[in-house]
Amino acid sequence: MTTLMTDAGPVAPDTPVTRTGGLPLAPAGTAWPHCATCGGPMQFLAQVLLDDLGRHTGTGAADGRGLLALFMCRNDPGGCREWSARAGGNRALLLPAGAGGPLPLPALPDGHDEDDEDPRVLGAVRAVSYRPDPGDDYEAARLRPRAEGTLGQLGGEPCWLQYDQTPDCPSCERAMAMVVQLEEGPDCLTAMNFGSGSAYAFACEPCGSAAFLWQC
């Protein structure tokens, strides 16, 4: 079975659901990720409740698994290697469940023009709903007529656009499990910029490690 993610409409920026945009929910004192290349604050893209994996895909326990928060540098698109899982241009944070509130926004980078896109947040906040598809082929499932507007898939196997880049956990050295595959989004406010490609987020929950990358 493939679990498709679809757009469920606008929600408040601090809603404790799987969503794109808004502010990540994190324990007090959590540092907003900054890019290893340019030093600027990354853009928060999405949070995924790991409990959804148990409820909708049957992967592990359903409750109390925390969330995965995804960030990517938008200060110098294409110049900070934000497509790579290990180059420091993006971050995936495994955060505990129900242990905090919205993470405060960091200061804008020096020299940012107020008329430019905010490099810290998306322009809209959208909730996600789930739609099961009986097949195990994600690409075929998202091209069906009733799957129009698909935002990605929850769990399952990556549908790589290039070659297999499944990251290994830096602690146990085992291949990480995919949490979510994301598409860019339905409109210019919601869209996450993956070079017209797809993004992939992975986690090793026992070790508390996560990784994020995209291909086009």
C-alpha positions in Angstrom: 0.0 0.0 0.0 1.1 3.6 -0.7 0.0 6.4 1.6 -0.4 9.5 -0.4 -0.2 12.9 1.3 -2.7 15.5 -0.1 -3.4 19.2 0.7 -6.0 19.6 3.5 -6.2 23.4 3.4 -4.9 26.2 5.5 -4.2 25.9 9.2 -2.8 28.1 12.0 1.0 28.4 11.9 1.4 26.6 15.3 -1.1 23.7 14.7 0.2 20.4 16.1 -0.4 18.4 13.0 1.6 17.3 10.0 1.8 20.4 7.8 3.9 22.5 5.5 4.9 26.0 6.6 4.3 27.8 9.8 6.6 27.3 12.8 8.0 24.1 14.1 6.9 22.9 17.5 10.1 22.3 19.6 11.3 22.3 23.3 12.3 25.6 24.7 15.9 26.3 24.0 16.0 24.5 20.6 18.3 26.3 18.2 16.9 27.4 14.8 19.2 25.7 12.3 21.6 27.9 10.3 23.3 27.0 7.1 26.9 25.7 7.3 27.9 27.6 4.2 26.4 31.1 4.4 25.6 31.1 8.1 22.1 32.4 7.6 18.9 30.9 9.2 17.3 28.1 7.2 13.8 28.1 6.0 11.3 25.9 7.9 9.5 23.7 5.3 7.4 21.1 7.1 6.8 19.0 10.2 5.8 15.4 10.2 4.2 13.8 13.2 5.8 10.4 13.5 2.7 9.0 15.2 1.1 9.3 11.7 3.4 6.5 10.5 1.9 4.1 13.0 -1.7 5.2 12.4 -1.6 5.3 8.6 1.1 2.9 7.5 1.4 0.4 10.4 5.0 1.2 11.0 5.8 0.9 14.7 4.0 2.2 17.7 1.3 4.8 17.0 1.7 7.2 19.9 4.4 9.3 21.5 7.0 9.2 18.7 7.6 12.9 18.4 7.9 14.8 15.1 10.4 15.4 12.3 11.1 19.1 11.4 12.6 19.9 8.0 14.7 22.9 7.1 16.5 24.1 4.0 18.7 27.1 3.2 17.0 29.7 1.0 19.5 32.5 1.4 21.5 31.7 -1.7 19.5 29.0 -3.6 21.9 26.6 -5.3 25.0 28.0 -3.7 24.8 26.2 -0.3 24.4 22.6 -1.5 21.0 22.4 0.1 20.2 19.3 -1.9 22.8 17.2 -0.1 22.1 15.2 3.1 25.5 16.0 4.6 26.7 19.3 3.2 25.0 21.5 5.9 22.5 23.3 3.6 19.5 21.5 5.2 18.6 19.9 8.5 16.1 17.3 9.8 15.5 17.5 13.5 13.9 14.7 15.5 11.9 16.4 18.3 10.0 14.9 21.2 6.2 14.8 21.3 4.3 17.5 23.1 7.4 19.0 24.7 7.3 22.6 23.6 5.7 25.3 21.6 6.4 27.3 18.4 10.1 27.9 17.9 10.8 31.7 17.8 11.9 33.0 14.5 15.6 34.1 14.3 16.6 37.5 13.0 16.6 38.0 9.3 20.1 37.9 7.6 22.0 41.1 7.3 21.1 43.0 4.2 17.8 41.3 3.6 15.4 43.4 1.6 11.9 43.6 3.1 10.4 43.2 -0.4 12.2 39.9 -0.9 10.8 36.4 0.0 11.3 35.6 3.7 14.1 33.0 3.8 12.9 31.7 7.2 9.3 30.6 6.5 7.0 29.6 3.6 4.3 32.0 2.5 1.4 29.8 3.5 0.7 27.1 6.1 -1.1 24.0 4.8 -2.3 20.9 6.6 -1.9 17.4 5.2 -4.4 14.6 4.8 -3.7 11.0 3.9 -5.2 8.8 1.1 -4.3 5.1 0.9 -3.6 3.6 -2.5 -3.7 -0.2 -2.8 -0.6 -0.3 -5.0 3.0 -0.1 -3.8 4.2 2.1 -6.8 4.2 5.7 -5.6 4.7 7.2 -9.0 1.8 5.3 -10.4 -0.4 6.2 -7.4 0.3 9.9 -7.6 -0.6 10.0 -11.3 -4.1 8.6 -10.9 -6.8 11.2 -11.6 -8.1 11.1 -8.0 -4.6 11.8 -6.6 -4.3 15.3 -8.2 -2.5 17.7 -5.9 -0.4 15.1 -4.1 2.1 16.5 -1.7 4.1 13.3 -1.4 4.0 9.9 0.4 4.2 8.9 4.1 6.6 6.1 4.7 7.1 3.5 2.0 10.0 3.2 -0.4 11.7 6.2 -2.0 10.8 6.9 -5.6 14.3 8.2 -6.6 14.5 10.6 -9.5 18.2 9.8 -9.9 20.1 7.1 -7.9 19.6 5.6 -4.5 20.9 8.0 -1.8 19.5 6.4 1.3 21.6 7.8 4.2 23.1 5.6 6.9 22.7 6.5 10.5 25.9 8.1 11.8 25.5 6.2 15.1 24.5 2.7 14.3 25.6 2.8 10.6 22.4 1.2 9.4 20.3 2.5 6.5 17.7 5.0 7.8 14.0 4.4 7.1 12.2 6.9 4.9 9.6 9.0 6.9 8.3 11.1 4.0 8.8 11.9 0.3 7.7 15.4 -0.5 6.7 17.2 -3.7 7.0 21.0 -4.1 3.3 22.0 -3.5 0.3 23.3 -5.3 1.1 27.0 -5.5 3.8 29.6 -5.3 3.1 30.4 -1.6 3.1 26.8 -0.4 5.8 25.4 -2.7 9.0 24.1 -1.3 11.8 24.6 -3.8 13.3 21.3 -4.8 14.4 22.3 -8.2 11.1 20.9 -9.7 12.1 17.6 -8.1 11.3 15.6 -4.9 12.7 15.6 -1.4 13.3 12.7 0.9 13.4 12.7 4.8 14.8 9.8 6.7 15.2 8.9 10.4 16.7 6.4 12.8 14.4 6.9 15.7 16.3 4.7 18.2 19.5 6.7 17.7 17.7 10.1 17.3 19.2 10.8 13.9 17.6 12.2 10.8 18.6 13.3 7.3 17.0 15.3 4.5 17.9 15.7 0.8 16.3 16.3 -2.6 16.8 15.3 -6.2 15.7 16.7 -9.5 
